[in-house]
């Protein structure tokens, strides 16, 4: 974090990197197939009651419907007395992750 006056007070911020990739360009990129990473990210979003992120990780035909709706995820997982905790994952086949 940057402290422009070197005072140790005030608002800190990350300096803008003008040579960094354009976020709009990055958003259109396809990412490598990573079922383990997707499962971990999904359960991390559930643990944080982040319905928007969790729903975005659901297959399109089920996204935003019933229990996969952003609001439903937020309400259900946000009301838990303790956050959900993923204790382990295992890749069983190419696309099959056991949670």
Residue, then its C-alpha position, 0 to 999 in steps of 0.5 A: x500500500x502506498x502512503x504518498x506523504x510517508x506519514x503512516x496516516x490517512x487512506x492507503x492505496x495501491x499505486x496504479x500500474x499503467x502497464x497492467x493488463x486491461x481488466x475488460x480484456x482479461x474478463x473475456x479470457x477463457x481460463x484453463x479447465x480446473x474442476x478442483x479450483x472451481x469446487x474450492x472457489x464455490x465452497x469458499x463463496x458459500x462459506x462467505x455467503x457470497x451468493x453472486x460469486x457462488x452462483x457464477x460458478x454453477x453450470x449455466x442451466x442451473x444458475x440463478x434458479x432455486x437454491x442456486x439463486x444469489x439471494x437464496x445462497x446469501x440468506x441460507x449460508x449467511x444465517x448459519x451459526x458457523x460458516x461452511x468449511x470445506x475439509x477436503x476435495x478429491x478429483x475422481x475423474x476428469x470433471x468429477x470432484x468429490x467434496 
